[in-house]
Amino acid sequence: MTSVSTPPWVSSTRLLIWGVLLTLVSVLGTVVWLILVVRANTFPMVDLSVYRAGGRAVVDGRDLYTMKAPGTGLPFTYPPFAALSFVPLAVIGVGLGQILFTGVTLLALARVVWLVAGRALPSTLAPSTSRAVHFFAAAALGALALGLEPLAATLSFGQINVVLLWLIVEDLLGAVPARWRGVLVGVAAGLKLTPGLFIVYLLLVGRPRAAARALAGLAVTVALGFAVLPGESWRYWTGIAYDARRVGGVAYAGNQSIDAVLIRLSSIEGAKVAWLIVALVVTVLALLVARAASRSGREMLAVTVVGVTTLLASPVAWNHHWVWVVLVVAVLAADLLAGAGARGLTATVLVLVVVVFTSRIIWQVPARNDVEYHWHGWQLLAGNAYALCGLVVLGYAAWTVRQEFWPRRRVR
């Protein structure tokens, strides 16, 4: 296969310079913004405070699931293994913890954009510029990512979402040796339950050893929890894990799952059965689409489909959980570069995704105090925009791999 020629203005030096500038502006801008946010106490990293409180409860021997984080009144909702992982945050100062956690988040994001940018670029790029193009594409994607509302919210709240995203992407799209594939997926599921859907995906695409390693990784996290916190572990895995009410009002505008959409359209009691049915149907169809994408060699699309599905099918998918939009953008950009399918459709979906996730549109409607039950007209579209956009992405993915389901007949 011949290399693609590059225009004269695309030189390695220029791409590297622009990549460095984009990276510096992105990081410095994010740091300055976070300093202003923390000083103004607008978003005092409340979720990080909950993580620290969880780690402190482990150190002090207090009940993990009855305590409330000081200053926030929020409960700890993650598995016991997560609390063990947060112990280091509990033994250092608040300010230092915020700095270190933000640094880890930015490093995880940098690794994610590097991996997906490499997957998105055409394999036929001229070798003389491929590395520089890769660096520039990763820097551009990272700069865009920091402008996406879910990423901004993750940094503001001190959330773990980007770290979880990195664990999945590193395992399935990164440089993890074959004999260790699946372990990071299991660890991610041990920190938060929803990544467990990737274990089902691994089984579905015929990777039983990776699925077994993922299950083993998850089992180790559960065993560690029982070893250190036996009482809390028993209560968590037999009840607390399945109580969506602990994480806040499910109907709140920030919840962008299928469950939340249906609840806002009806009542809590009437929506639960509908949610179970719709979520199951969407999950099964999405897994089939992911399998088709994997079989056709589009692994990044497959991973993205499963990631978006974990958000849609979960009872609660807060706005800051939607960091998977970074992969959505990368997939759509890759399709545009490759000229796959109808470019007009791909460009339309890409613009829709970028506009929806940068515009803060879900916050342009009335929220809190159950006012979401009274949305009407444009408010229903704007207030449910992330979930609706996720369904559009799944529909687009199904369209791009349709040949795997309905192959054209060969003309003899």
Phi, psi and omega per residue, in radians:
M1 nan 2.283 -3.087
T2 -1.415 2.690 -3.141
S3 -1.370 2.621 3.106
V4 -1.405 2.258 3.102
S5 -1.245 2.594 -3.112
T6 -1.971 2.574 3.113
P7 -1.085 2.743 -3.105
P8 -1.018 -0.586 -3.079
W9 -1.328 -0.177 3.126
V10 -1.637 1.560 3.094
S11 -1.980 2.718 -3.115
S12 -1.029 -0.730 -3.102
T13 -1.107 -0.811 -3.133
R14 -1.121 -0.742 3.127
L15 -1.100 -0.715 3.127
L16 -1.137 -0.724 3.132
I17 -1.101 -0.820 3.133
W18 -1.133 -0.650 3.098
G19 -1.110 -0.748 3.114
V20 -1.120 -0.759 3.130
L21 -1.082 -0.786 3.112
L22 -1.041 -0.755 -3.132
T23 -1.123 -0.810 -3.127
L24 -1.097 -0.804 -3.136
V25 -1.101 -0.720 -3.120
S26 -1.116 -0.850 -3.090
V27 -1.188 -0.838 -3.122
L28 -1.114 -0.731 3.108
G29 -1.077 -0.714 3.124
T30 -1.154 -0.741 -3.141
V31 -1.108 -0.813 3.136
V32 -1.083 -0.774 3.137
W33 -1.069 -0.753 3.140
L34 -1.147 -0.670 3.105
I35 -1.074 -0.784 3.130
L36 -1.132 -0.693 -3.133
V37 -1.136 -0.815 -3.115
V38 -1.161 -0.718 -3.136
R39 -1.152 -0.608 3.118
A40 -1.398 -0.142 3.140
N41 1.056 0.443 3.126
T42 -1.200 -0.864 3.064
F43 -2.262 1.489 -3.048
P44 -1.339 0.695 3.118
M45 0.881 1.003 -3.041
V46 -1.109 -0.635 -3.134
D47 -1.233 -0.601 3.056
L48 -1.114 -0.604 3.076
S49 -1.100 -0.654 3.100
V50 -1.172 -0.715 3.105
Y51 -1.068 -0.781 -3.137
R52 -1.098 -0.698 3.135
A53 -1.138 -0.645 3.082
G54 -1.113 -0.792 3.090
G55 -1.118 -0.652 3.117
R56 -1.151 -0.642 3.120
A57 -1.103 -0.652 3.101
V58 -1.135 -0.795 -3.115
V59 -1.117 -0.716 -3.062
D60 -1.534 -0.107 -3.132
G61 1.295 0.423 3.118
R62 -1.561 2.807 -3.137
D63 -1.181 2.160 -3.019
L64 -1.190 -0.626 -2.981
Y65 -1.811 0.076 2.993
T66 -1.898 -0.332 -3.135
M67 -1.290 2.744 3.058
K68 -2.126 2.420 -3.112
A69 -1.109 2.256 -3.133
P70 -1.002 2.365 3.094
G71 1.460 -0.240 -3.121
T72 -2.106 -0.547 -3.090
G73 1.259 0.231 -3.104
L74 -1.612 2.509 3.123
P75 -1.482 2.887 3.043
F76 -1.514 2.221 -3.027
T77 -2.048 -0.027 -3.070
Y78 -1.574 2.906 3.092
P79 -1.085 2.782 3.130
P80 -0.976 -0.611 3.126
F81 -1.027 -0.640 3.111
A82 -1.086 -0.725 3.116
A83 -1.068 -0.691 3.082
L84 -1.090 -0.671 -3.135
S85 -1.189 -0.439 -3.096
F86 -1.579 0.032 -3.138
V87 -0.992 -0.750 3.116
P88 -0.987 -0.580 3.114
L89 -1.171 -0.482 -3.064
A90 -1.364 -0.317 -3.047
V91 -1.839 0.113 3.070
I92 -2.091 2.925 -3.115
G93 -1.148 2.775 -3.113
V94 -1.086 -0.842 -3.114
G95 -1.083 -0.800 3.116
L96 -1.099 -0.686 3.114
G97 -1.087 -0.715 3.115
Q98 -1.115 -0.730 -3.138
I99 -1.139 -0.846 -3.101
L100 -1.137 -0.732 -3.119
F101 -1.155 -0.697 3.081
T102 -1.119 -0.720 3.106
G103 -1.074 -0.754 3.107
V104 -1.089 -0.720 3.131
T105 -1.088 -0.777 -3.138
L106 -1.167 -0.669 3.087
L107 -1.133 -0.722 3.105
A108 -1.098 -0.735 3.105
L109 -1.111 -0.733 3.127
A110 -1.038 -0.742 3.125
R111 -1.156 -0.704 3.135
V112 -1.094 -0.849 -3.091
V113 -1.184 -0.544 3.086
W114 -1.129 -0.777 -3.117
L115 -1.167 -0.821 -3.062
V116 -1.311 -0.528 3.059
A117 -1.112 -0.702 3.090
G118 -1.089 -0.651 3.110
R119 -1.256 -0.538 -3.054
A120 -1.359 -0.467 -3.060
L121 -1.320 2.536 3.092
P122 -1.051 2.457 -3.141
S123 -1.291 -0.142 -3.082
T124 -1.685 0.210 3.113
L125 -1.084 2.564 3.106
A126 -1.074 2.313 -3.105
P127 -0.987 -0.531 -3.082
S128 -1.148 -0.409 -3.112
T129 -2.109 -0.055 -3.006
S130 -1.048 -0.726 -3.109
R131 -1.174 -0.739 3.137
A132 -1.160 -0.705 3.099
V133 -1.094 -0.722 3.119
H134 -1.046 -0.813 -3.129
F135 -1.115 -0.774 -3.139
F136 -1.114 -0.756 -3.134
A137 -1.097 -0.722 3.115
A138 -1.136 -0.722 3.127
A139 -1.131 -0.734 3.134
A140 -1.137 -0.747 3.123
L141 -1.145 -0.683 3.109
G142 -1.126 -0.719 3.119
A143 -1.109 -0.746 3.096
L144 -1.129 -0.736 -3.111
A145 -1.006 -0.716 -3.119
L146 -1.181 -0.300 3.080
G147 -1.594 -0.113 3.120
L148 -1.387 2.344 -3.054
E149 -0.968 -0.743 3.122
P150 -1.059 -0.643 3.113
L151 -1.228 -0.728 3.116
A152 -1.084 -0.735 3.123
A153 -1.149 -0.678 3.113
T154 -1.047 -0.772 3.115
L155 -1.182 -0.704 -3.106
S156 -1.129 -0.737 -3.090
F157 -1.477 -0.223 -3.057
G158 1.236 0.809 -3.074
Q159 -1.571 2.833 -3.054
I160 -1.691 0.100 -2.992
N161 -0.996 -0.763 -3.083
V162 -1.189 -0.599 3.081
V163 -1.116 -0.752 3.089
L164 -1.101 -0.731 3.086
L165 -1.033 -0.762 3.134
W166 -1.093 -0.743 -3.135
L167 -0.998 -0.760 -3.132
I168 -1.213 -0.827 -3.084
V169 -1.149 -0.719 3.126
E170 -1.090 -0.714 -3.108
D171 -1.197 -0.821 -2.988
L172 -1.650 -0.402 -3.112
L173 -2.170 -0.054 -3.035
G174 -1.711 -2.675 -3.010
A175 -1.802 0.401 3.108
V176 -1.136 2.256 3.114
P177 -0.985 2.597 -3.062
A178 -0.964 -0.654 -3.070
R179 -1.253 -0.173 3.118
W180 -1.952 -0.005 -3.117
R181 -1.029 2.295 3.127
G182 1.875 -0.457 -3.062
V183 -1.100 -0.795 -3.120
L184 -1.161 -0.558 3.049
V185 -1.072 -0.756 3.113
G186 -1.104 -0.706 3.111
V187 -1.122 -0.743 3.113
A188 -1.045 -0.741 3.112
A189 -1.163 -0.515 3.102
G190 -1.271 -0.473 3.099
L191 -1.433 -0.593 -3.138
K192 -2.688 2.417 -2.909
L193 -1.196 -0.640 -2.956
T194 -1.013 -0.584 3.099
P195 -1.082 -0.154 3.095
G196 -1.041 -0.369 3.100
L197 -1.088 -0.453 3.117
F198 -1.187 -0.418 3.061
I199 -1.172 -0.732 3.064
V200 -1.071 -0.733 3.122
Y201 -1.043 -0.786 -3.138
L202 -1.056 -0.682 3.075
L203 -1.146 -0.705 -3.059
L204 -1.179 -0.569 -3.107
V205 -1.629 0.190 3.043
G206 1.388 0.657 3.068
R207 -2.116 1.160 -3.053
P208 -1.100 -0.575 -3.134
R209 -1.201 -0.718 3.092
A210 -1.127 -0.707 3.107
A211 -1.102 -0.701 3.120
A212 -1.127 -0.709 3.103
R213 -1.156 -0.644 3.087
A214 -1.110 -0.773 3.101
L215 -1.099 -0.685 3.115
A216 -1.132 -0.740 3.105
G217 -1.063 -0.761 3.087
L218 -1.086 -0.751 -3.125
A219 -1.083 -0.655 3.118
V220 -1.117 -0.725 3.135
T221 -1.128 -0.690 3.120
V222 -1.157 -0.746 -3.135
A223 -1.104 -0.699 3.097
L224 -1.089 -0.690 3.102
G225 -1.082 -0.786 3.129
F226 -1.172 -0.599 -3.114
A227 -1.159 -0.691 -3.070
V228 -1.663 -0.656 -3.080
L229 -2.252 1.197 -3.040
P230 -1.071 -0.782 -3.118
G231 -1.127 -0.854 3.121
E232 -1.097 -0.662 -3.140
S233 -1.111 -0.765 3.135
W234 -1.073 -0.792 -3.128
R235 -1.175 -0.626 -3.124
Y236 -1.171 -0.901 -3.028
W237 -1.341 -0.219 3.116
T238 -1.854 0.011 -3.140
G239 -2.932 -0.953 -3.026
I240 -1.040 -0.626 -3.089
A241 -1.061 -0.412 -3.019
Y242 -1.869 0.194 -3.119
D243 -1.783 1.674 -3.089
A244 -1.189 -0.341 -3.098
R245 -1.188 -0.361 -3.131
R246 -1.160 -0.424 -3.050
V247 -1.618 0.029 3.094
G248 2.128 -3.098 -3.138
G249 -1.160 2.062 -3.076
V250 -1.135 -0.538 -3.108
A251 -1.379 -0.149 -3.100
Y252 -0.986 2.501 -3.065
A253 -0.980 -0.522 -3.138
G254 -1.191 -0.281 3.104
N255 -1.485 2.020 -3.051
Q256 -2.079 0.956 3.067
S257 -1.942 2.941 3.060
I258 -1.049 -0.708 3.118
D259 -0.977 -0.827 -3.115
A260 -1.129 -0.720 3.133
V261 -1.052 -0.820 -3.118
L262 -1.168 -0.664 3.118
I263 -1.112 -0.721 -3.141
R264 -1.214 -0.352 3.111
L265 -1.553 -0.290 -3.078
S266 -2.447 -2.263 3.066
S267 -2.169 2.857 -3.129
I268 -1.041 -0.779 -3.094
E269 -1.153 -0.752 -3.070
G270 -1.315 -0.329 -3.049
A271 -1.533 -0.388 -2.995
K272 -1.097 -0.805 3.133
V273 -1.124 -0.756 3.119
A274 -1.070 -0.713 3.130
W275 -1.081 -0.804 -3.136
L276 -1.013 -0.740 -3.124
I277 -1.197 -0.909 -3.095
V278 -1.111 -0.770 -3.129
A279 -1.093 -0.698 3.119
L280 -1.140 -0.778 3.136
V281 -1.097 -0.811 3.138
V282 -1.080 -0.734 -3.125
T283 -1.118 -0.796 -3.133
V284 -1.104 -0.839 -3.135
L285 -1.104 -0.715 -3.135
A286 -1.138 -0.694 3.102
L287 -1.117 -0.645 3.075
L288 -1.144 -0.701 3.083
V289 -1.121 -0.737 3.121
A290 -1.090 -0.710 3.107
R291 -1.102 -0.735 3.120
A292 -1.108 -0.701 3.122
A293 -1.130 -0.730 3.122
S294 -1.109 -0.735 -3.139
R295 -1.129 -0.522 3.141
S296 -1.551 0.158 3.078
G297 1.480 0.216 -3.111
R298 -1.845 1.224 -3.033
E299 -1.164 -0.646 -3.136
M300 -1.140 -0.672 3.070
L301 -1.094 -0.740 -3.141
A302 -1.068 -0.818 3.141
V303 -1.106 -0.692 3.125
T304 -1.106 -0.743 3.138
V305 -1.057 -0.795 -3.141
V306 -1.148 -0.711 3.132
G307 -1.070 -0.799 3.112
V308 -1.117 -0.642 -3.137
T309 -1.150 -0.629 3.094
T310 -1.055 -0.547 3.127
L311 -1.340 -0.809 -3.092
L312 -1.146 -0.701 -3.034
A313 -1.447 -0.312 -3.137
S314 -1.248 2.579 3.065
P315 -1.043 -0.602 -3.106
V316 -2.268 2.157 3.053
A317 -2.358 1.518 -3.122
W318 -1.091 2.771 -3.115
N319 -0.913 -0.663 -3.112
H320 -1.327 -0.180 3.030
H321 -1.297 -0.312 -3.028
W322 -1.421 0.582 3.063
V323 -1.169 -0.223 3.068
W324 -1.085 -0.208 3.111
V325 -1.081 -0.403 3.080
V326 -1.051 -0.777 3.113
L327 -1.224 -0.610 3.095
V328 -1.028 -0.822 3.126
V329 -1.066 -0.751 -3.130
A330 -1.106 -0.736 3.139
V331 -1.104 -0.818 -3.128
L332 -1.142 -0.697 3.095
A333 -1.117 -0.681 3.105
A334 -1.101 -0.714 3.114
D335 -1.123 -0.664 3.091
L336 -1.130 -0.769 -3.141
L337 -1.111 -0.666 -3.106
A338 -1.434 -0.206 -3.099
G339 1.190 0.474 -3.104
A340 -1.329 2.254 3.065
G341 1.191 -2.682 -3.130
A342 -1.464 1.965 -3.098
R343 -1.113 -0.575 3.123
G344 -1.064 -0.758 3.113
L345 -1.136 -0.798 -3.130
T346 -1.064 -0.790 3.139
A347 -1.104 -0.680 3.137
T348 -1.109 -0.804 3.141
V349 -1.144 -0.685 3.127
L350 -1.082 -0.820 3.123
V351 -1.082 -0.743 3.120
L352 -1.014 -0.823 -3.113
V353 -1.090 -0.846 -3.107
V354 -1.096 -0.768 -3.122
V355 -1.128 -0.800 -3.096
V356 -1.092 -0.745 -3.008
F357 -1.584 -0.048 3.029
T358 -1.901 -0.284 -3.003
S359 -1.516 -0.158 -3.058
R360 1.009 0.613 -3.020
I361 -1.098 -0.544 -3.108
I362 -1.219 -0.250 3.124
W363 -1.741 0.141 3.121
Q364 -1.625 0.165 3.134
V365 -2.128 2.778 3.115
P366 -1.022 2.453 -3.110
A367 -2.512 2.869 3.122
R368 1.359 2.788 3.102
N369 0.973 0.597 3.065
D370 1.108 0.281 3.079
V371 -1.148 -0.318 3.136
E372 -1.060 -0.455 3.129
Y373 -1.175 -0.270 -3.063
H374 -1.888 0.216 3.060
W375 -1.062 2.635 3.087
H376 -2.668 2.788 3.075
G377 0.953 -2.226 -3.079
W378 -1.096 -0.441 -3.138
Q379 -1.102 -0.621 3.118
L380 -1.138 -0.666 3.116
L381 -1.249 -0.826 -3.106
A382 -1.193 -0.754 -3.077
G383 -1.233 -0.377 3.121
N384 -1.936 0.365 -2.939
A385 -1.059 -0.695 -3.098
Y386 -1.141 -0.814 -3.131
A387 -1.116 -0.759 3.128
L388 -1.124 -0.680 3.109
C389 -1.143 -0.654 3.085
G390 -1.076 -0.705 3.098
L391 -1.157 -0.645 3.074
V392 -1.086 -0.737 3.132
V393 -1.089 -0.750 3.105
L394 -1.113 -0.693 3.088
G395 -1.106 -0.715 3.092
Y396 -1.085 -0.775 3.133
A397 -1.063 -0.741 3.122
A398 -1.077 -0.695 -3.142
W399 -1.140 -0.691 -3.077
T400 -1.251 -0.403 -3.127
V401 -1.929 0.310 -3.066
R402 -1.037 -0.475 -3.125
Q403 -1.140 -0.421 3.090
E404 -1.202 -0.431 3.132
F405 -1.668 -0.683 -3.120
W406 -2.238 1.265 -3.134
P407 -1.094 2.482 3.123
R408 -1.204 2.549 3.088
R409 -1.252 2.373 3.112
R410 -1.328 2.374 3.106
V411 -1.492 2.166 -3.117
R412 -1.437 nan nan
